[in-house]
Amino acid sequence: FWNQINDRLTEERNSLAEVIRQEFADRLVSTEEENKRLKTEMSEMRARHRLEVERITKEKEEELEEVHKRVKVAIVKKEEAVNNLRKQYEAAHKRADHLEALLEQQRKQLLGK
């Protein structure tokens, strides 16, 4: 009788140990699958992030290039305006010199009479 009880208890203990081992193994597999899934998800997120950074960088470089072009155009226009003003100044200066010479000539003619 005691042998039967002892055998039955041993059998139940072994069965329980097997159930616990199986639960642990199942949890381990589940954890490994979750870990693998998370690693894949992280890898995908890094790739998306890298692509987004590259896109934004390219966009900003294009914007900067556009600003650079507009600045160059503005500088060329300002240089043209300065050159035109310089030419106008020189023309006005020559005209003033010419008019002063005419006035001096007329003064001499009037005083010479």
C-alpha positions as CSV (number, residue, x, y, z in Angstrom):
1,F,0.0,0.0,0.0
2,W,2.7,2.5,1.0
3,N,4.7,1.5,-2.1
4,Q,1.7,2.3,-4.2
5,I,1.2,5.7,-2.6
6,N,5.0,6.4,-2.8
7,D,5.0,5.3,-6.5
8,R,1.9,7.5,-7.2
9,L,3.5,10.5,-5.4
10,T,6.7,10.0,-7.3
11,E,4.8,9.7,-10.5
12,E,2.8,12.9,-9.8
13,R,6.0,14.8,-8.8
14,N,7.6,13.7,-12.1
15,S,4.5,14.7,-14.0
16,L,4.4,18.1,-12.3
17,A,8.1,18.6,-13.0
18,E,7.5,17.8,-16.6
19,V,4.5,20.3,-16.8
20,I,6.7,23.0,-15.2
21,R,9.6,22.2,-17.6
22,Q,7.1,22.4,-20.5
23,E,5.7,25.7,-19.3
24,F,9.2,27.1,-18.9
25,A,10.1,25.9,-22.4
26,D,7.0,27.4,-23.8
27,R,7.6,30.8,-22.1
28,L,11.2,30.7,-23.3
29,V,10.1,30.1,-26.9
30,S,7.5,32.8,-26.6
31,T,10.0,35.3,-25.1
32,E,12.5,34.4,-27.9
33,E,9.8,35.0,-30.5
34,E,8.9,38.3,-28.9
35,N,12.5,39.3,-28.8
36,K,13.0,38.5,-32.5
37,R,9.8,40.4,-33.4
38,L,11.0,43.4,-31.4
39,K,14.4,43.3,-33.0
40,T,12.8,43.2,-36.5
41,E,10.5,46.1,-35.6
42,M,13.5,48.1,-34.2
43,S,15.4,47.4,-37.4
44,E,12.5,48.6,-39.5
45,M,12.1,51.7,-37.4
46,R,15.8,52.5,-37.8
47,A,15.6,52.1,-41.5
48,R,12.5,54.4,-41.7
49,H,14.2,56.9,-39.5
50,R,17.3,56.9,-41.7
51,L,15.2,57.3,-44.8
52,E,13.3,60.2,-43.2
53,V,16.6,61.9,-42.1
54,E,18.0,61.5,-45.6
55,R,14.7,62.9,-47.1
56,I,14.7,65.9,-44.8
57,T,18.5,66.5,-45.3
58,K,18.0,66.5,-49.1
59,E,15.0,68.8,-48.8
60,K,16.9,71.2,-46.7
61,E,19.9,71.1,-49.0
62,E,17.6,71.9,-52.0
63,E,16.0,74.8,-50.0
64,L,19.5,76.1,-49.2
65,E,20.5,75.8,-52.8
66,E,17.4,77.8,-53.8
67,V,18.2,80.5,-51.3
68,H,21.8,80.6,-52.5
69,K,20.6,81.1,-56.1
70,R,18.2,83.9,-55.1
71,V,21.0,85.6,-53.1
72,K,23.3,85.4,-56.2
73,V,20.5,86.9,-58.4
74,A,19.9,89.7,-55.8
75,I,23.7,90.4,-55.6
76,V,23.9,90.6,-59.4
77,K,20.9,93.0,-59.5
78,K,22.5,95.2,-56.8
79,E,25.8,95.2,-58.7
80,E,24.0,96.2,-61.8
81,A,22.2,99.0,-59.9
82,V,25.5,100.2,-58.4
83,N,27.1,100.2,-61.8
84,N,24.2,102.1,-63.4
85,L,24.3,104.7,-60.5
86,R,28.1,105.0,-61.0
87,K,27.6,105.6,-64.7
88,Q,24.9,108.2,-64.0
89,Y,27.2,109.9,-61.5
90,E,30.0,110.0,-64.0
91,A,27.7,111.4,-66.7
92,A,26.3,114.0,-64.4
93,H,29.9,114.9,-63.3
94,K,31.0,115.3,-66.9
95,R,27.9,117.4,-67.7
96,A,28.6,119.6,-64.6
97,D,32.2,120.0,-65.7
98,H,31.0,120.9,-69.2
99,L,28.5,123.4,-67.9
100,E,31.1,125.0,-65.6
101,A,33.4,125.4,-68.6
102,L,30.6,127.0,-70.6
103,L,29.9,129.4,-67.8
104,E,33.5,130.3,-67.5
105,Q,33.7,130.8,-71.3
106,Q,30.6,133.0,-71.2
107,R,31.9,135.0,-68.2
108,K,35.2,135.6,-70.1
109,Q,33.3,136.7,-73.2
110,L,31.1,139.1,-71.1
111,L,34.1,140.5,-69.2
112,G,36.2,140.6,-72.4
113,K,33.7,142.9,-74.2
